Amino acid sequence: MYRTRAALRTGAKTNPGRRHSGGKTANKLRLNMKLNHLNHESKTRIILQYRGGLKPSPFWQGLVETQLRKLQGLAAIASAQVTLQWQHEIKPPFRVVILLEVPGPDFHAQASDHTLEAALLKVVHDLERQIRSRTNRRLNKGKTNTQLGFLPGRSRSAAATGA
């Protein structure tokens, strides 16, 4: 059962289907809490740099934000440094470099392609692979007794008796 602040003060119980003094049902309160939680998680600082004659545009900014949102469910991204570069003399001409600052070692990737969108997709795919790989490696790294030092010859009691 959900209780409003007033009900908590007075000790009264409320019914989740009925309207509360705040004018919202318990379901709406629960939905608002979920939305606030999602909004709080999506506050990733994005630093976007343009090089080689590329001009800042809302289209590129939106494309980068959309692609980085895909990675937010996989890792707690504090900030992302994204560099979009156009290399005139080199083929393929477009290069994207992304550095994701996360708790623990950071993730970074770069890719080149003939279009900026394709290079961005390659980088995001590579970062997704790195994040999943690190997550799986951490989950599969279950500690065994030998790793924890629970061998009979290594115990403190065996060392004290001179064994």
ABEGO torsion letter per residue (X at the ends): XBBBAAAAAAGBBBBAABBBAAGBBAAAAAAAAAAAAAAAAABBBBBBBBBGGBBBBAAAAAAAAAAAAAAAAABBBABBBBBBBBBAABOBABBBBBBBBBBEBBBBBBBBBABAAAAAAAAAAAAAAAAAAAAAAAAAABBBAAAAGABAAABAAAAAAGX
